Amino acid sequence: MKAMQLTGIRKMEMREVPSPEIKSPTDVLIKMKTVGVCGSDVHYYVEGKIGSQVVEYPFTVGHEGAGIVEKVGPAVKKVKPGDRIAVEPAMSCWICDQCKTGRPHTCRKLRFLGCPKQAEGCLSEYIVMPEECCFKIKDSMTFQEAAISEPLAIGVYAVKQSIPMKGAKIAILGSGPIGLSVLMSAKAQGAAKIYVSDKIDSRLQLAKSMGADWTGNPSKDDIVKTITKEEPLLVDAVFECCGQQEAFEQAVQIVKPGGKIMLIGIPPALDKWAFSVDLSRRKEICIQNVRRQNHCVQHALDMIDKKLFDVNKMATHHFKFKDTKKAFDLVADYKDGVVKAMIEI
């Protein structure tokens, strides 16, 4: 089969690789149809690593996907050949302490699609996944929407882990796919006022069209001064979705005493955050990391199915499988107002 593999920094090529095979009774062979390009994929493409996770070439990335069930193992009951499915990229062991306490996303033996030394990604014609990673979708849902359910689930999980949204005033720093996913989830759950910042004006325009009450560009606007003026008591929670040090510092300043900061963005090359201990201590701020998502895929799919919002607005660019490198270059360089690039396999 064909797979699009990383072969070096900013290098990628289509290669013939062995087709995956069903080995476990609960395995499912999936013919991939649509794959979204994620920011973490681009980190591997541009930097060759994310923290301690270093790519060994050649390697296939990609974890936001949807496809059709081609074949199933003898013990599979959830799906059957021909079913259209969304793919949950995290493969948990279900027997470790984390899995047993309801945290399969931090499983001790977690394997994640497109993660170095864990599992090859889904930018290929076929993949094999455990049955529990396959979520059947309705005929009315497109493969594109199903693939976008992966980043949306992260937004859903981040909001779930933060504070009750009904009547809340929040700020989202970074309006890429994850920031927009937080926006959609927060809006659907009753957030009263949502402030959004980003350095790309076209993304701010999109955020506005998707329900943001205020948007600002930190390259032009004083985010802290403006939000503080609008909200003298400051905001209830801040979602850091861009992985930028300056955004984290802004979050500490604009969140109210007793408020919560959710760290979702992945800093480029940086492995440490810095913030004012004096200010955060006096405010008694709670700072929480968000690790992917936990038990939120079906919730995300249900929200899409109920048309609580239109996730298709995030899919700004589309590419054929053979043009995957063009998609990665576009996303890596933030060109042409790109938010989410989608690959059709």
C-alpha positions in Angstrom: 0.0 0.0 0.0 1.0 3.7 -0.3 1.9 5.8 2.7 3.1 9.4 3.0 6.2 9.3 5.2 8.5 11.9 6.7 12.0 11.3 5.5 13.8 14.3 7.1 13.2 17.8 8.3 10.6 19.3 6.0 11.0 16.2 3.8 8.1 13.9 2.9 7.5 11.3 0.1 5.0 8.7 -1.0 6.3 5.2 -0.4 5.2 1.7 -0.8 5.0 0.0 2.6 3.7 -3.4 3.8 -0.1 -3.4 4.2 -1.2 -3.8 7.9 -2.7 -7.1 8.9 -5.3 -8.1 11.5 -3.4 -9.8 14.3 -5.8 -9.5 17.3 -9.4 -10.9 17.4 -10.6 -7.4 18.1 -8.6 -5.7 15.3 -10.3 -3.7 12.5 -8.8 -3.1 9.1 -9.7 0.4 7.9 -9.5 2.0 4.4 -8.7 5.6 5.1 -10.7 8.3 3.4 -9.9 11.6 5.0 -7.1 12.8 7.2 -6.7 16.2 8.9 -3.3 17.9 9.3 -2.7 18.6 13.0 -0.3 21.1 14.6 1.6 18.2 16.3 2.1 16.5 12.8 3.7 19.8 11.7 5.9 19.8 14.8 7.3 16.4 13.7 7.6 17.7 10.1 9.4 20.9 10.9 11.4 20.0 14.0 11.5 16.2 13.9 10.3 15.9 17.5 8.0 17.1 20.2 9.9 17.2 23.4 11.3 13.7 24.1 9.3 12.2 21.2 11.9 12.1 18.4 11.1 10.9 14.8 13.2 8.0 13.4 12.9 8.2 9.6 11.1 7.1 7.6 7.9 7.6 9.6 4.2 8.1 8.9 2.4 10.8 10.8 -1.3 11.6 10.9 -3.9 10.9 13.6 -7.1 12.8 12.7 -8.9 10.3 10.4 -12.0 8.7 9.1 -12.6 5.8 6.8 -14.5 2.6 5.9 -14.2 -0.7 7.7 -12.6 -3.2 5.3 -12.3 -6.3 7.5 -12.7 -7.2 11.1 -11.3 -9.7 13.5 -13.4 -12.7 14.7 -14.3 -11.1 18.1 -15.3 -7.6 16.8 -18.9 -6.7 17.6 -19.0 -2.9 17.4 -18.5 -2.5 13.6 -18.7 -4.5 10.4 -17.2 -4.3 6.9 -18.7 -1.4 5.0 -19.3 0.8 8.1 -18.2 4.4 8.0 -16.2 5.3 11.0 -14.3 8.1 12.9 -11.0 6.9 14.3 -9.9 7.5 17.9 -6.1 7.6 17.6 -5.2 6.6 21.2 -4.8 2.9 21.8 -4.9 2.1 25.5 -4.1 -1.2 27.3 -7.2 -1.1 29.6 -5.4 -3.0 32.4 -3.0 -0.5 33.9 -3.7 1.7 37.0 -4.5 4.7 34.7 -7.0 2.8 32.6 -8.6 1.3 35.6 -9.2 4.7 37.2 -10.8 6.1 34.1 -7.7 7.7 32.5 -7.0 5.7 29.4 -5.6 8.9 27.8 -2.6 8.6 30.2 -2.3 4.9 29.9 1.1 3.5 31.0 1.4 1.6 27.7 -0.5 4.1 25.4 0.1 3.8 21.7 -0.9 6.8 19.6 -1.2 7.0 15.8 1.6 9.0 14.3 3.6 9.2 17.5 7.3 8.1 17.3 8.1 4.7 18.8 4.4 4.1 19.3 2.5 3.6 16.1 2.7 4.6 12.4 0.2 7.3 11.5 -2.9 7.2 9.3 -1.6 9.1 6.3 -1.7 5.8 4.4 -4.2 3.8 2.4 -5.0 1.4 5.3 -4.5 1.1 9.0 -5.4 -1.4 11.7 -7.0 -0.3 14.9 -8.5 -1.9 18.0 -12.3 -2.2 17.9 -12.7 0.4 20.7 -11.0 3.0 18.6 -13.7 2.8 15.9 -16.7 5.0 16.2 -19.5 4.4 13.7 -20.9 7.5 12.0 -24.2 8.2 10.3 -24.5 8.4 6.5 -25.4 12.0 7.0 -22.0 12.8 8.4 -19.1 13.4 6.0 -15.7 11.8 6.4 -14.4 15.3 6.8 -16.6 16.0 9.8 -15.7 12.7 11.3 -12.0 13.4 11.0 -12.4 16.8 12.6 -14.2 15.2 15.6 -10.7 14.3 16.8 -9.5 17.9 17.5 -13.0 18.8 18.5 -12.9 16.1 21.2 -9.8 17.8 22.6 -11.8 21.1 22.9 -14.7 19.3 24.4 -12.4 17.7 27.0 -10.6 20.9 27.8 -13.9 22.7 28.5 -15.1 19.7 30.6 -12.0 19.8 32.7 -12.1 23.6 33.3 -15.1 25.2 35.0 -18.9 25.1 34.5 -19.5 27.1 31.3 -23.0 28.4 31.9 -22.7 32.1 32.4 -18.9 32.0 32.4 -16.6 34.6 30.9 -13.6 33.1 29.2 -10.6 33.9 27.0 -9.1 31.7 24.3 -5.6 32.6 23.3 -5.0 31.1 19.9 -7.8 30.5 17.4 -6.4 27.6 15.4 -8.3 24.3 15.2 -8.0 23.6 18.9 -8.9 27.2 20.0 -11.9 27.0 17.7 -12.8 23.6 19.1 -12.8 25.1 22.6 -14.8 28.0 21.3 -17.5 25.8 19.8 -17.7 23.6 22.9 -17.8 26.5 25.3 -20.5 28.3 23.3 -22.6 25.2 23.1 -22.4 24.8 26.9 -23.5 28.3 27.7 -20.5 30.5 28.1 -21.7 34.1 28.5 -18.8 35.9 26.9 -15.8 34.6 24.9 -12.7 36.6 24.2 -10.4 35.2 21.5 -6.9 36.3 20.4 -4.7 35.3 17.5 -1.9 36.8 15.4 -3.7 35.9 12.1 -6.6 38.2 11.3 -8.4 35.6 9.1 -8.5 33.2 12.0 -10.0 36.0 14.2 -12.7 36.6 11.5 -13.5 32.9 11.6 -13.7 32.9 15.4 -16.1 35.9 15.2 -18.3 34.0 12.7 -18.3 31.0 15.1 -19.5 32.9 18.1 -16.6 34.9 19.7 -17.9 38.1 21.4 -14.5 39.9 21.0 -11.4 39.2 19.0 -7.9 40.8 19.2 -4.6 40.5 17.5 -1.7 40.7 20.0 0.6 42.0 17.2 -1.7 45.1 17.0 -3.7 45.1 20.2 -2.9 45.2 23.9 -4.8 42.0 24.9 -4.4 42.4 28.6 -5.3 46.1 28.7 -8.4 45.6 26.5 -9.8 42.6 28.3 -9.1 44.1 31.7 -11.0 47.2 30.7 -13.9 45.1 29.4 -13.8 42.8 32.5 -12.6 44.7 35.5 -13.1 41.6 37.7 -11.2 39.6 35.0 -12.3 36.4 33.3 -13.2 33.1 34.9 -11.0 30.8 32.8 -8.3 31.1 30.1 -7.5 28.5 27.5 -4.0 28.7 26.2 -4.2 27.2 22.7 -1.2 28.5 20.8 1.8 27.3 22.8 3.3 30.8 23.1 5.1 32.1 26.2 3.6 35.5 25.8 0.1 34.0 25.8 0.8 32.2 29.0 1.9 35.4 30.6 -1.2 37.1 29.4 -3.4 34.3 30.8 -1.9 34.8 34.3 -2.8 38.5 34.1 -6.3 38.3 32.8 -7.7 35.4 34.8 -9.5 36.3 38.0 -8.4 35.3 41.5 -9.4 31.7 42.0 -9.6 31.3 38.2 -8.3 28.5 36.0 -5.8 28.4 33.2 -6.0 25.4 30.8 -2.7 24.7 29.0 -3.4 23.0 25.6 -1.0 24.5 23.2 2.4 22.8 22.4 5.3 25.3 22.6 7.7 25.0 19.6 11.1 23.7 20.8 10.4 25.1 24.3 10.2 22.6 27.2 9.5 25.0 30.0 6.9 27.6 30.8 7.7 30.8 32.8 5.2 32.9 34.8 4.9 35.3 37.7 4.9 33.3 40.9 3.9 36.4 42.8 0.8 37.1 40.7 -0.3 33.5 40.3 0.2 32.8 44.1 -1.7 35.9 45.2 -4.5 35.1 42.8 -4.4 31.4 43.8 -4.7 30.5 40.2 -5.2 26.8 39.2 -3.1 25.8 36.2 -4.0 22.6 34.5 -2.5 20.8 31.5 -4.8 19.2 29.0 -3.6 15.9 27.6 -5.4 15.1 24.4 -8.9 14.0 25.3 -10.6 11.4 27.5 -13.9 9.7 26.7 -15.1 12.7 24.5 -15.0 11.3 20.9 -18.7 10.2 21.0 -19.7 13.5 22.6 -17.9 15.4 19.8 -19.6 13.3 17.2 -23.0 13.8 18.8 -22.5 17.6 18.8 -21.6 17.5 15.1 -24.5 15.3 14.3 -26.9 17.7 16.2 -25.5 20.5 14.2 -24.8 22.6 17.3 -22.1 24.3 15.1 -20.5 23.8 11.7 -17.0 22.2 12.1 -16.6 22.4 8.3 -15.7 26.1 8.7 -12.4 24.9 10.1 -11.6 22.9 6.9 -10.2 25.8 4.9 -8.0 23.9 2.5 -8.2 20.5 0.7 -5.5 18.4 -0.9 -5.2 15.1 -2.7 -3.1 12.4 -1.1 -0.2 12.9 -3.5 0.0 16.6 -2.5 0.3 16.0 1.2 3.6 17.8 1.4 2.0 21.0 0.0 -0.5 20.8 2.8 2.1 20.5 5.4 4.1 23.4 4.0 1.0 25.5 3.9 0.2 24.8 7.6 3.8 25.0 8.7 4.1 28.5 7.2 0.6 29.7 8.1 0.0 30.6 4.5 -3.2 31.7 2.8 -5.3 31.9 6.0 -5.1 28.2 6.6 -6.9 26.8 9.6 -7.2 23.1 8.9 -5.9 21.3 5.8 -7.6 18.1 4.9 -6.1 15.3 2.9 -8.3 13.0 0.7 -6.8 9.5 0.5 
